[in-house]
């Protein structure tokens, strides 16, 4: 115990050994169990519920062990607690003593607290011993200040004099002897003046910081307000766009009903005519049958005198030659309606294939892109972002396919759609030249005109055909049809005259380049297969993660790199591969089967695409185009510009490349081909089918095309 008293902190090092492993506190009534470990009695009993085991070494006891207090350990713990409390008390006393020492005492009495410090006397005084400085005129020139603890800091270490000056050139306090020797010729001021200047400079910096902080906080608040306005503006824009597109759908639905009703009326008229003719011919058959019976009756009486005197006249129906009527649904109104709907579909299809920025110029040539304003319901920010376009590439002249003239992608002649062939409508009833396509007068495009067919005589000399005038709509519903369709094509509600007038500026700009499936009907896959081509993948371009199989028609991703030889054509950064064949003219169609719609891209690329750099990924440069599935999002990429598309989640993708028109259309292939996006671009060189596959285990296979 004497040794413990001599070393009050000798037990502190045993704190871990004197701590219960259950409650992590010093032992309270420690007990020892048969395995030799010690615990607090209450802590140990709390752990023993259904079984008895040591909480530290997990030794199991069949019966509850008898617990006895460890008296020796208990005494040691009590001593430890006592020493700990004493050490804490001593620490508190030392802290209070240090606080008392911080109080500056009077240098005269050494007891009272100093009231001021005399920098001349270099001593601190209480109020009582400060009286001579206040009352005696001898101390009038002494400099008094607030109590200072360490006056040695104000004594020059070289000359042991008060540093009553401040050297501005060296930024340090000096004494009068320093000014005469080392700092001779330096500019100086008093420490109070330097202190005032320093305080003024810091306060000006503080004011500057306060002002900047206030301005930044105001900008943050304004940004929050602008975010709310942008959100409201986007909501209003979406409502306006939804309303406009709904009106167009309503107009199309109304026009569709009117067109179907016209066909129904024509059908009813044809049925009425046929019923009248059938009734007339039936009556003729009845009258001639009655005359035939009368003749048979007279012939049966040929031996009688009455037979010689009888007279008989044939019915008038005998002189009428029966004929099969030719009644069809190809009236002027029905054919004009059907031709107009097909032309409208063709026009919308070609227009929606164009980029969003180019559609206004297609509808209204004098419209300025980016000048469309928000609807009256919009309350968002007024600043509109400018419409940017990629640099236009110069298109090289090329020869067209044999027998196929070049086609303007917007103003194409009317083509006979498949559903018209199924309905029996014959486009050849209009002779060549009867269709007057979109005309240009004064630099503007006019509405297409249809002319009536010119009758051709079956026999006799040919007559010079007379110039036919375009058919004039004489029924009210036909006028409504033309008006509603023109409203749809020009995106405004103004009536159009028959004269060739410039189109007015558009007020709305479509915001998507997708082909809406509810407007453009699906195409027959057999029509696309006519342009089918056989493709293989080029192993010289495949990234080392790309594994080619099935005769170089399947590309999959592997975590292990393939042992491909190094060559300049190989992609070294992105897991991509090109087809071995490129195209610069004609139409070409191929299909790709996807194992999954995740982290995979299908597109086109020039052979000059970068193979090594970070921008070699499809769609992230000006030499490639692609549609890409990234997680659940489907996007179209070109030159690092992304357009988010509606994801049809197809398993088979069809690509139709038209080098003459400069378009590449992507289809979701099932029983029919459903277009979901198109790229429009001029070809500067041959383009190659390209594929990007990132997810391990995913694959893309080139399909064998069969009709």
ABEGO torsion letter per residue (X at the ends): XAAAAABAAAAAAAAAAABBAAAGBBBBGBBBBAAGBBBBAAAAAAABBABBBBAAAGBBBABBBBBBBBAAAAAAAAAAAAAAAAAAAAAAAAAAAAAAAABBBBAAAGABBBABBBAAAGBBBBAAAAAAAAABAAAAABBBBBBBABAAAABBAAAGBBBABBBAAAGBBBBAAAAABAABGBBBBBAAAAAAAAAAAAAAAAAAAAAAAAAAAAAAAAAAAAAAAAAAAAAAAAAAAAAAAAAAAAAAAAAAAAAAAAAAAAAAAAAAAAAAAAAAAAAAAAAAAAAAAAAAAAAAAAABAAAAABBBBBBAAAABBBBBBBBBABBAAAAAAAAAAAAAAAAAAAAAABBAAAAAAAABAABBBGABBBBAABABBABBBBBBBBBBBBBBBBBBBBGBBBBBAABBBBBBBAAAAAAGBBAAABBBGABBBBBBBGGBBBBBBBBBBBBBBABEBBBBBBBBBBBBBABAAAAAAAAAAAAAAAGBABBBBABBBBBBBBABBBABABBBAAABBBBBAAAAAAABBBBBBBAAABBAABBBBGGGABBBBBABBBBBBBBAABBAABBBBBBABBBABEBBBBBBBBABBBGBBBBBBBAABBAABAAABBGABAABBBBBBBEABBBBBBGGBBBBBBBAGBABBBBBBBAAAGBBBBBBBBABBBBABBBBBBBABBBBBBBBBABBGBBBBBBBBBX
